[in-house]
Amino acid sequence: MRRWGVKPRKSTVVQADPSMRIALVGKYPPIQGGTSRQTYLTAHSLAMRGHDVVVLTNADEVEPSCRQMFIDDDEEHLERVYRSGRVRVFNTSRLGKNDYIPWAQPYASKLFGLGLGTLSACSCDLIVGWYYEPYGLVAAQLAQTMRVPVVLRHAGSDIGRLANHPDLRIAYGWAMSVAYRILTTPRTSSLLLCLGAREEQLQVTRGSRLPPYFSPRSPRLDLTRVAEAAQEWYRMVGMSDDATAVLRQGLDNITQLPGDLPTIGVYGKVGYSKGSYDLLDALESMLSGGIDFRFLSLAGGQTEVFEHYLRHLAQRSSLLRRRTVVLPFLAPWRVPNFLRLCDLACFLERDFAIGFHSPKVATEILTSGVALVCSSEIADKQYYAASLVDGRNYFRVTDPKNHAQLRAALERALRSPQERKDVAARGLSLARHLNEHVAVVDGYADAIERAGSELTSN
């Protein structure tokens, strides 16, 4: 059996020869976000199919405010040996700050060196670069150096924002020029062609089905246990005094709030385009009107953005601060456990700069059996948009910047528990139908396997 030039983890599982050796360069937990989650899922899906997958990443170097807080056995999810395939993860090493001028972490150079060191001891069948900066570019450089085919997969911000920079545009254009296949979607194919991709390189894929851990039967998150871990987490992060104070106030009040209060949840990066500030306005307005609730969030983002949000929260009424619990990002397989604490969950993205950005948060909420409160911008981007009906299987907010309208949607969901439960049940029914009859099991793993099969046959 051919092996990678690295020491494998000990395992009692007997492995058959893998079909392909795949090096995947990309974001990976504990980096927060949809791209990291999908890279993780694809790596494990390929391993379950019998492939040997090595992940090359800088995930261990992600800034604390964009890092998932691992608890219990989360670390063990990253690598796994399956019946005939496996996933192993290799991280870049840290470099002391200001070791050269002008200072910036040399992630691309470190990933390139990590790739050469990890892959040079044996043959590699295929390299996958997921998200162009810096992973796709590094994957293309490794592929050219090692004479191995490369498959690239973009996200939204790399080709929708970063590629507008003249230097990066040229770099990404070169990476695409050497790619065997470029995985994309119908909405972004034309943009890739404008960036220099060739028609024959493009492989249009459909997004993958949600993993089975998204379920209304998922166990509920132990909020007290996670809050205790969060207290220590925030102490280590070292945020400003105002930010720390508002975080601790909510965490300290978890056990003091009435247990029968309805719970509003939200998760993801904070920001104006995420509707984060709109939601705070609507929540404070409801409290002043005598409507009580508990507000839970898994939140973070770039440090200065997250701190600005927390300072904004600190200026809100003490009534809202006492009812607001902000937890760090958790591993993606913990999100359904968080949603099980919520009576309704919001996804209020609006005026997002990248028009084709289409996160799966709305689908995750529906699949978890929780009532969804969603902006029109996001609802209309879903491939099942025609099946979404306001007041039937979700609550629609045409424009979250209209705080009176947002408050009305939230009040409607809170004032009538039975209507809220009925809406959640019909949303779950829709999600189950999509999962069973429409969604692709794993479109990305399928596409990577197909590329490998084509290369073998050629």
Secondary structure per residue as TSV (DSSP state, phi and psi in degrees):
chain	resnum	aa	ss	phi	psi
A	1	M	-	360.0	128.9
A	2	R	-	-71.4	143.8
A	3	R	-	-129.4	156.6
A	4	W	-	-68.4	156.5
A	5	G	S	-82.4	47.6
A	6	V	S	-142.2	159.2
A	7	K	-	-80.9	120.1
A	8	P	-	-76.0	158.7
A	9	R	-	-69.8	150.3
A	10	K	-	-67.7	141.1
A	11	S	-	-155.1	148.9
A	12	T	S	-92.1	-0.8
A	13	V	S	-85.9	130.2
A	14	V	-	-83.6	129.6
A	15	Q	-	-103.8	141.0
A	16	A	-	-88.7	166.7
A	17	D	-	-59.7	128.5
A	18	P	-	-70.1	151.8
A	19	S	S	-68.5	-42.3
A	20	M	-	-139.9	152.2
A	21	R	E	-103.1	116.4
A	22	I	E	-118.6	127.4
A	23	A	E	-100.9	123.4
A	24	L	E	-113.9	115.4
A	25	V	E	-102.4	117.1
A	26	G	E	179.6	-178.1
A	27	K	-	-67.3	151.5
A	28	Y	-	-161.2	149.7
A	29	P	T	-53.9	140.5
A	30	P	T	-89.7	16.5
A	31	I	B	-65.4	132.7
A	32	Q	-	-81.0	150.7
A	33	G	S	127.4	164.5
A	34	G	H	-66.6	-35.4
A	35	T	H	-66.3	-44.2
A	36	S	H	-60.4	-45.4
A	37	R	H	-61.6	-43.6
A	38	Q	H	-70.0	-35.3
A	39	T	H	-61.4	-44.6
A	40	Y	H	-59.1	-48.7
A	41	L	H	-64.1	-40.4
A	42	T	H	-66.9	-42.2
A	43	A	H	-58.1	-44.5
A	44	H	H	-74.3	-33.0
A	45	S	H	-63.5	-41.9
A	46	L	H	-65.0	-39.7
A	47	A	H	-66.3	-38.8
A	48	M	H	-63.9	-24.8
A	49	R	T	-84.8	0.5
A	50	G	T	105.7	5.3
A	51	H	-	-91.9	152.6
A	52	D	E	-97.8	113.9
A	53	V	E	-115.0	126.4
A	54	V	E	-110.7	125.5
A	55	V	E	-100.2	125.5
A	56	L	E	-109.0	120.0
A	57	T	E	-151.5	165.1
A	58	N	-	-112.7	27.3
A	59	A	G	-59.2	-34.3
A	60	D	G	-67.8	-11.8
A	61	E	G	-101.5	6.1
A	62	V	S	-65.1	144.1
A	63	E	-	-63.6	146.0
A	64	P	G	-54.2	-36.7
A	65	S	G	-72.8	-12.4
A	66	C	G	-114.9	16.2
A	67	R	B	-106.5	138.3
A	68	Q	-	-75.2	137.8
A	69	M	B	-84.8	113.1
A	70	F	-	-83.6	139.9
A	71	I	-	-132.3	160.1
A	72	D	T	50.0	-120.7
A	73	D	T	-99.6	21.7
A	74	D	G	-56.3	-38.9
A	75	E	G	-57.4	-32.9
A	76	E	G	-72.1	-15.9
A	77	H	G	-73.5	-22.3
A	78	L	S	-68.1	-41.9
A	79	E	S	-117.1	145.3
A	80	R	E	-159.3	144.7
A	81	V	E	-102.5	124.7
A	82	Y	-	-103.5	-174.4
A	83	R	S	-57.3	-41.7
A	84	S	S	-139.4	13.5
A	85	G	-	-146.9	171.8
A	86	R	E	-157.3	161.5
A	87	V	E	-121.7	129.3
A	88	R	E	-128.0	145.5
A	89	V	E	-120.0	133.0
A	90	F	E	-126.5	124.4
A	91	N	E	-106.4	148.8
A	92	T	-	-66.0	157.2
A	93	S	-	-93.7	149.6
A	94	R	-	-71.2	151.3
A	95	L	-	-124.5	135.8
A	96	G	-	-58.4	143.2
A	97	K	T	-67.8	144.0
A	98	N	T	64.0	31.4
A	99	D	S	-75.4	-12.4
A	100	Y	S	-156.5	168.5
A	101	I	S	-124.9	138.5
A	102	P	S	-72.6	143.0
A	103	W	-	-78.1	134.6
A	104	A	-	-165.5	144.1
A	105	Q	-	-62.2	124.6
A	106	P	-	-81.4	63.9
A	107	Y	H	-59.8	-42.1
A	108	A	H	-62.9	-45.0
A	109	S	H	-64.4	-41.4
A	110	K	H	-66.9	-41.2
A	111	L	H	-65.3	-38.4
A	112	F	H	-63.9	-45.8
A	113	G	H	-64.9	-40.4
A	114	L	H	-60.5	-42.6
A	115	G	H	-64.2	-44.9
A	116	L	H	-61.7	-44.7
A	117	G	H	-67.3	-35.0
A	118	T	H	-80.6	-38.1
A	119	L	H	-98.8	-13.2
A	120	S	T	-73.0	-19.4
A	121	A	T	-77.9	-8.9
A	122	C	S	-156.1	174.1
A	123	S	-	-76.3	154.4
A	124	C	-	-132.5	132.3
A	125	D	S	-82.6	-33.5
A	126	L	E	-158.2	141.0
A	127	I	E	-116.4	135.0
A	128	V	E	-117.7	127.6
A	129	G	E	-110.7	122.4
A	130	W	E	-119.9	108.5
A	131	Y	S	87.9	120.6
A	132	Y	I	-67.8	-29.5
A	133	E	I	-110.3	114.5
A	134	P	I	-95.3	4.1
A	135	Y	I	-66.2	-45.2
A	136	G	I	-65.2	-40.7
A	137	L	H	-64.6	-43.8
A	138	V	H	-64.7	-41.6
A	139	A	H	-59.5	-41.9
A	140	A	H	-66.1	-38.6
A	141	Q	H	-66.6	-41.5
A	142	L	H	-63.0	-42.3
A	143	A	H	-62.1	-42.4
A	144	Q	H	-67.7	-39.3
A	145	T	H	-67.5	-40.1
A	146	M	H	-98.1	1.3
A	147	R	T	55.5	52.3
A	148	V	-	-124.6	140.8
A	149	P	-	-62.9	149.0
A	150	V	E	-127.5	139.3
A	151	V	E	-115.1	132.1
A	152	L	E	-112.3	143.5
A	153	R	E	-132.4	124.3
A	154	H	-	-92.6	171.5
A	155	A	-	-117.0	-141.7
A	156	G	S	-98.9	-51.1
A	157	S	H	-72.5	-24.5
A	158	D	H	-71.0	-47.7
A	159	I	H	-90.9	-15.6
A	160	G	H	-91.6	-20.3
A	161	R	T	-131.9	-55.1
A	162	L	G	-63.1	-36.3
A	163	A	G	-67.9	-9.5
A	164	N	G	-76.2	-16.5
A	165	H	S	-73.7	129.9
A	166	P	H	-59.5	-38.9
A	167	D	H	-71.7	-43.3
A	168	L	H	-66.2	-36.1
A	169	R	H	-58.7	-43.1
A	170	I	H	-66.0	-42.0
A	171	A	H	-63.9	-45.1
A	172	Y	H	-67.5	-35.0
A	173	G	H	-61.4	-41.1
A	174	W	H	-63.3	-45.3
A	175	A	H	-57.7	-43.5
A	176	M	H	-67.2	-31.1
A	177	S	H	-66.2	-25.3
A	178	V	T	-100.9	-0.7
A	179	A	-	-75.5	143.4
A	180	Y	S	-75.0	-46.2
A	181	R	E	-136.7	148.4
A	182	I	E	-122.3	113.8
A	183	L	E	-81.1	131.5
A	184	T	E	-151.6	-170.8
A	185	T	-	-125.4	164.9
A	186	P	T	-58.0	-31.3
A	187	R	T	-77.3	-17.4
A	188	T	T	-116.2	-0.8
A	189	S	H	-58.5	-44.6
A	190	S	H	-65.3	-35.3
A	191	L	H	-65.3	-40.0
A	192	L	H	-65.7	-37.9
A	193	L	H	-62.5	-38.1
A	194	C	H	-67.1	-28.0
A	195	L	T	-82.0	-6.8
A	196	G	T	118.0	-2.1
A	197	A	-	-68.7	154.6
A	198	R	-	-101.1	147.4
A	199	E	G	-53.1	-42.0
A	200	E	G	-71.0	-15.4
A	201	Q	G	-80.1	-26.4
A	202	L	E	-74.5	132.2
A	203	Q	E	-124.8	106.6
A	204	V	E	-76.1	125.8
A	205	T	-	-120.6	155.6
A	206	R	-	-102.4	146.5
A	207	G	-	-59.5	155.1
A	208	S	B	-82.0	156.0
A	209	R	-	-62.6	148.5
A	210	L	-	-63.7	147.2
A	211	P	-	-65.8	156.2
A	212	P	T	-65.5	-15.2
A	213	Y	T	-70.7	-12.6
A	214	F	-	-80.8	106.6
A	215	S	S	-159.8	147.2
A	216	P	T	-69.8	-7.7
A	217	R	T	-97.0	4.0
A	218	S	S	-62.0	143.6
A	219	P	-	-65.1	151.0
A	220	R	-	-75.2	142.4
A	221	L	-	-64.2	135.9
A	222	D	-	-76.2	93.0
A	223	L	H	-63.8	-40.7
A	224	T	H	-63.4	-43.4
A	225	R	H	-62.8	-44.9
A	226	V	H	-69.3	-36.8
A	227	A	H	-62.6	-37.9
A	228	E	H	-64.0	-43.1
A	229	A	H	-65.2	-36.2
A	230	A	H	-66.5	-36.8
A	231	Q	H	-56.7	-46.4
A	232	E	H	-68.2	-38.2
A	233	W	H	-59.5	-49.6
A	234	Y	H	-66.8	-29.8
A	235	R	H	-64.3	-39.6
A	236	M	H	-73.3	-31.4
A	237	V	H	-66.1	-36.2
A	238	G	T	74.9	51.6
A	239	M	-	-84.6	177.4
A	240	S	-	-64.8	162.0
A	241	D	H	-61.4	-42.3
A	242	D	H	-62.3	-43.9
A	243	A	H	-65.1	-44.5
A	244	T	H	-63.3	-39.2
A	245	A	H	-63.9	-44.3
A	246	V	H	-71.4	-33.0
A	247	L	H	-65.3	-45.6
A	248	R	H	-69.0	-33.4
A	249	Q	H	-60.4	-46.1
A	250	G	H	-66.2	-42.2
A	251	L	H	-65.9	-37.5
A	252	D	H	-68.3	-24.9
A	253	N	T	-94.3	3.4
A	254	I	G	-54.9	-48.8
A	255	T	G	-80.1	-9.1
A	256	Q	G	-91.9	-14.5
A	257	L	S	-79.7	144.6
A	258	P	-	-55.6	136.3
A	259	G	T	-68.8	-18.7
A	260	D	T	-95.6	8.1
A	261	L	S	-68.5	136.3
A	262	P	-	-65.4	145.9
A	263	T	E	-113.6	126.0
A	264	I	E	-101.3	130.4
A	265	G	E	-122.0	155.4
A	266	V	E	-154.8	148.7
A	267	Y	E	-147.6	148.5
A	268	G	E	126.5	179.3
A	269	K	E	-64.3	145.0
A	270	V	-	-90.9	160.7
A	271	G	S	160.6	165.8
A	272	Y	T	-63.4	-43.4
A	273	S	T	-70.5	-14.1
A	274	K	T	-86.5	-4.4
A	275	G	T	77.8	12.3
A	276	S	H	-63.3	-43.7
A	277	Y	H	-76.2	-33.8
A	278	D	H	-59.7	-42.0
A	279	L	H	-65.5	-41.7
A	280	L	H	-60.4	-41.5
A	281	D	H	-60.5	-46.7
A	282	A	H	-65.7	-39.0
A	283	L	H	-66.2	-43.8
A	284	E	H	-64.6	-38.1
A	285	S	H	-63.3	-40.0
A	286	M	H	-66.1	-41.7
A	287	L	H	-62.1	-40.8
A	288	S	H	-66.0	-23.0
A	289	G	T	-90.4	5.9
A	290	G	T	91.1	9.3
A	291	I	-	-96.5	120.2
A	292	D	-	-103.5	153.4
A	293	F	-	-170.3	175.8
A	294	R	E	-119.6	139.4
A	295	F	E	-117.5	114.9
A	296	L	E	-111.8	141.1
A	297	S	E	-145.6	146.3
A	298	L	E	-103.4	108.4
A	299	A	E	-137.9	156.4
A	300	G	E	175.8	-157.1
A	301	G	-	143.9	-173.3
A	302	Q	S	-54.5	141.4
A	303	T	H	-51.6	-49.2
A	304	E	H	-66.7	-33.4
A	305	V	H	-70.0	-44.6
A	306	F	H	-65.4	-41.8
A	307	E	H	-63.1	-39.4
A	308	H	H	-61.7	-42.4
A	309	Y	H	-61.6	-44.0
A	310	L	H	-67.6	-37.5
A	311	R	H	-63.5	-38.8
A	312	H	H	-62.8	-42.0
A	313	L	H	-65.1	-36.9
A	314	A	H	-63.1	-25.6
A	315	Q	T	-85.3	-5.1
A	316	R	S	-77.8	173.6
A	317	S	-	-62.5	150.5
A	318	S	H	-61.4	-29.5
A	319	L	H	-61.3	-44.7
A	320	L	H	-70.9	-41.3
A	321	R	H	-61.8	-38.2
A	322	R	H	-69.3	-22.3
A	323	R	H	-99.7	2.5
A	324	T	E	-107.9	122.5
A	325	V	E	-116.6	115.2
A	326	V	E	-104.8	115.6
A	327	L	E	-105.7	155.0
A	328	P	-	-66.5	164.5
A	329	F	-	-56.2	142.6
A	330	L	B	-113.4	165.7
A	331	A	-	-57.2	147.7
A	332	P	G	-57.2	-30.7
A	333	W	G	-75.8	-7.2
A	334	R	G	-92.7	-14.7
A	335	V	H	-59.1	-43.7
A	336	P	H	-60.2	-33.5
A	337	N	H	-65.8	-37.6
A	338	F	H	-64.6	-45.3
A	339	L	H	-62.6	-27.7
A	340	R	T	-67.6	-14.2
A	341	L	T	-83.8	-11.8
A	342	C	-	-101.4	142.7
A	343	D	S	-87.0	-30.9
A	344	L	E	-148.7	151.7
A	345	A	E	-131.4	142.5
A	346	C	E	-108.3	143.9
A	347	F	E	-139.6	104.3
A	348	L	-	-118.6	28.0
A	349	E	-	-55.6	135.7
A	350	R	-	-153.2	149.9
A	351	D	S	54.1	36.3
A	352	F	-	-71.6	136.6
A	353	A	S	-66.6	-23.9
A	354	I	-	-104.9	107.1
A	355	G	T	-62.3	-32.3
A	356	F	T	-90.5	5.7
A	357	H	-	-63.7	123.0
A	358	S	-	-141.9	76.1
A	359	P	-	-65.7	162.8
A	360	K	S	-97.2	10.5
A	361	V	H	-57.5	-43.3
A	362	A	H	-59.7	-43.6
A	363	T	H	-65.4	-38.2
A	364	E	H	-62.6	-41.6
A	365	I	H	-65.3	-46.5
A	366	L	H	-59.8	-44.3
A	367	T	H	-67.3	-22.6
A	368	S	T	-86.3	-0.8
A	369	G	T	76.1	26.9
A	370	V	-	-110.8	141.8
A	371	A	E	-62.8	128.5
A	372	L	E	-99.0	128.7
A	373	V	E	-111.0	116.4
A	374	C	E	-137.6	143.8
A	375	S	E	-72.3	152.5
A	376	S	H	-59.9	-37.2
A	377	E	H	-57.1	-43.2
A	378	I	H	-77.6	-43.7
A	379	A	H	-58.1	-41.2
A	380	D	T	-73.9	-14.4
A	381	K	T	-85.0	-15.1
A	382	Q	S	-71.4	143.9
A	383	Y	T	-66.2	-16.1
A	384	Y	T	-106.2	25.2
A	385	A	G	-54.1	-37.5
A	386	A	G	-64.3	-19.7
A	387	S	G	-91.9	-7.9
A	388	L	-	-86.3	123.7
A	389	V	-	-127.4	121.1
A	390	D	B	-58.3	129.9
A	391	G	T	82.5	-9.0
A	392	R	T	-103.8	-57.0
A	393	N	T	-123.6	4.1
A	394	Y	B	-167.3	170.9
A	395	F	E	-110.4	122.3
A	396	R	E	-96.4	136.9
A	397	V	E	-119.8	108.0
A	398	T	S	-58.2	-47.9
A	399	D	-	-142.4	107.4
A	400	P	T	-60.5	-18.9
A	401	K	T	-67.9	-20.1
A	402	N	-	-83.8	92.8
A	403	H	H	-68.0	-29.3
A	404	A	H	-65.3	-40.4
A	405	Q	H	-67.4	-41.2
A	406	L	H	-63.6	-43.6
A	407	R	H	-61.9	-40.3
A	408	A	H	-61.6	-40.9
A	409	A	H	-65.7	-42.1
A	410	L	H	-66.7	-42.4
A	411	E	H	-61.9	-41.0
A	412	R	H	-58.4	-42.7
A	413	A	H	-71.4	-33.6
A	414	L	H	-81.2	-36.1
A	415	R	H	-73.0	-25.0
A	416	S	-	-122.4	89.9
A	417	P	H	-56.7	-36.1
A	418	Q	H	-69.4	-42.5
A	419	E	H	-62.3	-40.9
A	420	R	H	-60.9	-44.5
A	421	K	H	-65.3	-39.0
A	422	D	H	-65.5	-42.6
A	423	V	H	-62.4	-43.9
A	424	A	H	-61.9	-41.2
A	425	A	H	-65.4	-41.5
A	426	R	H	-71.2	-32.9
A	427	G	H	-64.1	-41.2
A	428	L	H	-64.1	-41.1
A	429	S	H	-60.9	-42.5
A	430	L	H	-62.3	-45.9
A	431	A	H	-62.0	-40.0
A	432	R	H	-65.2	-40.7
A	433	H	H	-62.1	-45.4
A	434	L	H	-61.4	-42.0
A	435	N	H	-65.6	-36.6
A	436	E	H	-86.2	-30.5
A	437	H	H	-121.4	-14.1
A	438	V	T	-122.1	-50.2
A	439	A	S	-66.0	145.6
A	440	V	B	-77.5	140.0
A	441	V	S	-59.2	-53.6
A	442	D	-	-155.9	86.8
A	443	G	H	-63.2	-34.1
A	444	Y	H	-73.9	-44.0
A	445	A	H	-63.5	-38.9
A	446	D	H	-57.9	-45.8
A	447	A	H	-66.0	-39.9
A	448	I	H	-67.6	-42.1
A	449	E	H	-62.4	-40.4
A	450	R	H	-64.0	-40.6
A	451	A	H	-63.2	-43.0
A	452	G	H	-63.8	-38.5
A	453	S	H	-65.7	-39.5
A	454	E	H	-63.6	-41.2
A	455	L	H	-65.0	-39.7
A	456	T	H	-65.5	-42.7
A	457	S	H	-69.8	-26.7
A	458	N	-	-80.4	360.0
